[in-house]
């Protein structure tokens, strides 16, 4: 006898039983398809490229030039190198007094711009000046049991112009070194609805340097400070995000909101289930200051590995916390420079 006919001939109680089983089956299928973000398995040579950083840096300098010079006319983008995160060979460095094997990642980005002033308002040739902003962020993330992490961020501003029969080349460099000790729960697998936080203690040294016409670098300031802060994360929802150079590919992600307690900066980040960043938006006082989306990548791991757990029971922080905490720093510090 056919299954439908057989079901129709069963008692009402039996039919309710079968309906309940069908509903449970559908719910189980739905649950099985939900995204769970694991810790990524980055390897030397992996890279991820994002758009959006150039637009953010350009907007910062456009606003700054307009505020500083009444003769400013416009800013043109001449050339840019998209923001790329690259994983290099592992290195052993001293962290927290111990020799620690670390996964090394480097963030690189540069943008070249031409500043145009009102004709005949300056002594510059063609009333123009060239600006080049380069950002380099190197991160050492321990492999295994360690609460520490190290970052060195270098932002270089180059400006050159001709006038009065000579060429002038001025460079400013801002170097920020951070040693971070982190203590907080990082879920072994992240799903929608998860909320967690962790504390960071940061020892930060900031060095400003400058030089003219490629002379020796002159240190103009140095500041060392200790910072304690609390960071909260919330996994909000599953969202399909359009990626690629032409936004022609949709990938499933989990949207996560990040807040540094007591600060006006917030971030919304979308992560692939394999753990890498797909899209990031950053806000200051609720105003969008940066939106960046994955355009291309090379991720060699064929399977997601289980989360590495530290000796005190806390999952080792992954790259999930790296770009998002540094993105606005690179832009805001380049502006102050």
Buried (B, 14 or more C-beta within 10 A) or exposed (E): EEEEEEEEEEEEEEEEEEEEEEEEEEEEEEEEEEBBBBBBBBBEEBBBBBBBBBBBBBBBBBEBBEEEBEEBBEBEBEEBBBBBBBBEEBEEBEBEEEEBBBBBBBBBBBBBBBBBBEEEEBEBEEBBBBBBBBBBBBBBBBEEBBBBBBBBBBBBBBBBBBBEEEEBBBBBBBBBBBBBBBEBEBBEBBEBEBEBBBEBBBBBBBBBBBBEEEEEEEEEEEEEEEEEBEBBBBBBEBBEBBBEEEEEEEBBBBBBBBBBEEEEBBBBBBBBBBBBBBBBBBBBEEEEBBBBBBBBBEBEBEEBEEBBBBEEEBBBBBBBBBBBBBBBBBBBBBBEB
